[in-house]
Amino acid sequence: MSPVDDYRDLLDAARHRAVEWLDQVPERPIPPAADVGEVKDALGRTLPESTQDPRAVLDRLADAVEPGLLASQSPRFYGWVIGGTYPVALAADWLVSTWDQNGGMRHSSPSTTAVEDLAGEWLLDLLGLPAASAVGFVTGATTANLVGLAAGREHVLRKTGWDVNTEGLTGAPRVRLVAGAERHGSVDLAARYLGLGAARLVPSDDQGRIAVDALADALADGEGPAIVCLQAGNVHSGAFDDVGAAVAAAHEAGAWVHVDGAFGLWAAASPRLAHLTHGYETADSWATDAHKTLNVPYDSGIAIVADREAARTALGIRASYLVAAETSDPHETVPEMSRRSRGVPVWATLAWLGRQGVAALVERLADGATTLADALARIDGVEVVNDVVYTQVCVALSDGARTQAVAAALREEGVAYAYTSHWQGRDVVRFSVSNWATDGAEVAATVEAVRRAVAAVDGG
Ligand SMILES: Cc1ncc(COP(=O)(O)O)c(C=O)c1O
C-alpha cells in the first residue's frame, strides 16, 4: 500500500464520521451526554506502549468524543457568541490542514499568502476600513485586541520619544488605557500582557455604551500617552459605542483608539445596519472574529491596524534564517510566527457569499434577534431587558431565581440552549443569534421551548 492509500482510508473514515455528526446536529439534544471524566475513560487513559492501528485510533476518538460534544452548531444554540460553520468554510478548512502550509511567510506559502492577502483586502472593503491597513489572521478577538493595543502602545510611546522595543517599560511614561465599564475581559487581558495595568473605566449607559462626555473628561483628567478602547457590539445588549464621537474626543487628546468589534464590526457589511458603525473607520485599530459572525470554523480572529508600520514595529521580527519577503510577511503584524493558513476559510466564505451574501447573513442574524425578542416579550412574565439593535437579546423574569430556573429548564429539555448572566444589576438569560442556520422556523421552535420552560417553572 502506498502512503496515499493510508491517507485515503483515514480521510474517508473521517469524512464519514464528520457527515454523520453534521447530520445529527440539528435534531440531537444540545447538551453533552458525557462529562470530561467519562470521555477520558472512553478514550483510555494510558499512553500505549506500541504503535496502534490508525483506523482503530480514529474510530476510538470519534466514538469516545461524540457523546461529550456540546451541539453548539445547532441553529437553536444561543450561548456565548459562537456561530456555526458554513459548509464551504469547513471544506476549505480541511484543505488548509491537508496542504499543511506555514502561513507565516510569503516564501513558505505563496499560495495561501495570496489567498489571505485577498481575504484581507476584501474584508477592509466590506467593513469600510482604510484600504492600506495591516490585516492579521490570528486565533480570535482576544489576540486581535492584543495586536491593536500592542501597536497602540508602541505608537503612543514613540510619540513621547520612548522606544519601548529597546527600552522596555521600566521608566517609560505611563500609558493610560481608558475603556468603557462594559468592555470585554479580553481587553483587560491584553493590557496585562502589555504591562499597561488596569484600564481606567469610563461609565457606560443603560445599554453598555461608553459615555462620550465622561471619556473626554477622563482623558482631560491626566496627561501623557493614552490608548482608548471602544466596543462594537456589547455581549449583553449588542449595543455599539458612539465611536465617531468617541474617536474625535480621543484623537483630540492624542490617544490611539482601538475598537473591539468581535462580532459587531460585521454590521458595517450591511447597508441597513452600517449606521451602527458610523465613524468606526476613523479609529486606529480594530479586532473582529470570523469564527463568530462569518460562521467559519475556529480559530479565526482578525486584527486590523490602519498604520501598517505601527503594527510591524510592535510585532515584527527579523532573523537571518528566515527568508524575508521584500514586502512584509504575514507574521510581522501578529504575535505568532508559524501558523496554519487560517485566512483561507475566510476567503472561501467571502468568495462564496459575495458582498450581498455577507450583508444578508448579518441582517438575518439581526432579524432573528428582533423576531425572537418580540415573541419572547409576548410570553407571560418574560421581559426583554435590552434594546435589541443587533444580534443579542437578554430576558428576565420577575426575579433572579425564576430567571435562573427558566434557563435551567430550557437547558434540561435541550431543544434550545441559552445561559444566564448578570447584567445591569439583574440576572438575565442571554440569547446570541450567531448561527447562519437560525431561520424563522428555528426561532419559532426556540420561542416554544422557552414557553415550555416558563410553564414548567410556574407549574413546578
Ligand atoms: C466583544 C468581545 N470581545 C472579545 C471576545 C473574545 O473573542 P475570542 O473568544 O474569539 O478570543 C469576545 C468573545 O465573545 C467578545 O464578545
The ligand as a Tripos MOL2 file, in Angstrom:
@<TRIPOS>MOLECULE
LIG
   16    16     1     0     0
SMALL
NO_CHARGES

@<TRIPOS>ATOM
      1 C1        -16.8100   41.7730   22.4740 C.3       1 LIG1
      2 C2        -15.8710   40.6020   22.5240 C.ar      1 LIG1
      3 N1        -14.5410   40.8190   22.5110 N.ar      1 LIG1
      4 C3        -13.6530   39.8120   22.5480 C.ar      1 LIG1
      5 C4        -14.0630   38.5000   22.6040 C.ar      1 LIG1
      6 C5        -13.0380   37.4010   22.6300 C.3       1 LIG1
      7 O1        -13.1040   36.6830   21.4390 O.3       1 LIG1
      8 P1        -12.3440   35.2800   21.2210 P.3       1 LIG1
      9 O2        -13.0050   34.3460   22.1950 O.co2     1 LIG1
     10 O3        -12.6130   34.9480   19.8110 O.co2     1 LIG1
     11 O4        -10.9080   35.4750   21.5350 O.co2     1 LIG1
     12 C6        -15.4380   38.2140   22.6230 C.ar      1 LIG1
     13 C7        -15.9180   36.8260   22.7240 C.2       1 LIG1
     14 O5        -17.1080   36.5610   22.7940 O.2       1 LIG1
     15 C8        -16.3660   39.2880   22.5610 C.ar      1 LIG1
     16 O6        -17.6830   39.0680   22.5360 O.3       1 LIG1
@<TRIPOS>BOND
     1     1     2 1
     2     2     3 ar
     3     2    15 ar
     4     3     4 ar
     5     4     5 ar
     6     5     6 1
     7     5    12 ar
     8     6     7 1
     9     7     8 1
    10     8     9 2
    11     8    10 1
    12     8    11 1
    13    12    13 1
    14    12    15 ar
    15    13    14 2
    16    15    16 1
@<TRIPOS>SUBSTRUCTURE
     1 LIG1         1 GROUP 0 **** ****
